[in-house]
Amino acid sequence: MNTQDDLDELMICRLDSGRKTVQPCSIVIFGASGDLTARKLVPALYHLFKERQLPPLFRVVGFARRDKTDAAWRAELREALGRFSRTQPVDESAWAQFAANLCYCRGDLTDSAACARLRQTLDAFGQPELRRNLLFYLAISPSQVGLAVEQLHRAGLLEREPSTGWQRVVVEKPFGHDLLSAQALNTGLTRFAHEQQVYRIDHYLGKETVQNILMFRFSNALFERVWNRDAVDHIQLTVSERQGVGSRAAYYEEVGALRDMVQNHLLQVLALVAMEPPVSLEAEAIRDEKVKLLKCVRLIFPEQGARHVVRGQYTAGTVAGRPQAGYRDEPGVRPDSSVETFVALKLFVDNWRWSGVPFYLRTGKCLPVSASEVRIQFRPTPHVLFAAACGPKLDCNSLTLRLQPDEGISLRINGKIPGASVGVRPVRMHFSYNAEFGAYTPEAYERLLLDALAGDATLFIRRDEVEAAWTIADALRAGWAGKPLTDAEFYPAGTWGPPAANELLARAGHAWRNPQPTR
């Protein structure tokens, strides 16, 4: 007789073959001397190689302005791997095999001959597959993206319709700083590359628990049937960060929390939580539904801002028992800066499923804990049986999707306290991702790089998706553009934002449910 574990094993359903097919190829990293390459990209490629996810035949070419040899670049990357690899110590044998496929090409994108030298480097590999299949990773500033694709095209390395093999361009965020700049960036990209060749990467979508949102929603009939306005009272989405801006102050002064987090990460998660079921699991079917959802988000115009948007900036305080300087005291920040380090929003999705259901989004720096979670708060039961005896202890049911850390799913229900009296207390039914599967969860960049190499665009952002998100963000930002922060918009570091963020929910009889610290 089969045990329950045997039956569970038989019930495992793999939606792919378990291993993506990647053809022999060359990966060219623009910005090879940058922090992203050392911290994320090369460690991710090393782990893919070690786990036999890369093809047997491949090359990684670093392209940057600094003058260095292949050996010098490899040595830099080996030192970085010792600090940033998810597995320690580094497997020296695996690294030696991987490093043999790394080479460096010096070049400046303003030099028209630079990409010609890159082409010579690729031609010198000898194997036709390494010249035919090309992935260009643009870990460079948005202002250089258009120039990069133009130079690649002029060197004969990027064609809208290559006659043989494939050519793909991976673009790092930010995808512009507003709608107009995003449209200009997209126009520059698609001037020399087809939209289907462009992979806009948001590492948040590579997180296993973010991907699990769709699986949870659409493979469990129990929850899909209550995932609508009939059962859901409101939804809260929190992405909180305990740290301040640190060394990113100069960047943060240009973008702020709305552009840095809401326009991309939070709206992406909102789309996954609220979208309609796709007709299939193909990339375009899923991305179609995400775009439809974003286009249903009601725009908040300046005259409505006071009731729908709260911004804030942290002042000096204490975070996790340590003193924290105020934002204006951080190195590189203007002493009169009005850049927001906290944003809370009340949004509505104007479609049949979510009509009248508020979506509360918030993100901020120097908050009490670092956590990302989605909380679906269900409607209360009629107050006829237990309300008189139990009062406020009769909590509404809720479902929490914890994205990080302590990844998992919790269902909050009411249970009777043992004893002769009628007492009730909220209790939790909890699924822990690590406890259940007990397996390694890949880094986001590993999954996304593998998908780009395999030509799977599901977790990448399409042009119309970027522009729909900027349309929402621009309308929100217009409400405070050019206005200095008021005293009510400051919050001490280590707290959950300015008091107005609580009032935003209190007006509708709601309250924030704060993520709990990591145990």
Secondary structure, 3 states (H helix, E strand, C coil): CCCHHHHHHHCCCCCCCCCCCCCCEEEEEECCCCHHHHHHHHHHHHHHHHCCCCCCCEEEEEEECCCCCHHHHHHHHHHHHHHHCCCCCCCHHHHHHHHCCEEEEECCCCCCCHHHHHHHHHHCCCCHHHHHCEEEEECCCHHHHHHHHHHHHHCCCCCCCCCCCCEEEEEECCCCCCHHHHHHHHHHHHHHCCHHHEEEECHHHHCHHHHHHHHHHHCCHHHHCCCCCCCEEEEEEEEECCCCCHHHHHHHHHHHHHHHHHHHHHHHHHHHHHCCCCCCCCHHHHHHHHHHHHHHECCCCHHHHHHHEEEEEEECEEECCEEECCHHHCCCCCCCCCCCCEEEEEEEECCCCCCCCEEEEEEECCCCCCEEEEEEEECCCCCCCCHHHHHHHCCCCEEEEEEECCCEEEEEEEEECCCCCCCEEEEEEEEEHHHHHCCCCCCHHHHHHHHHHHCCCCCCECHHHHHHHHHHHHHHHCCCCCCCCCHHHEEECCCCCCHHHHHHHHCCCCCCCCCCCCC
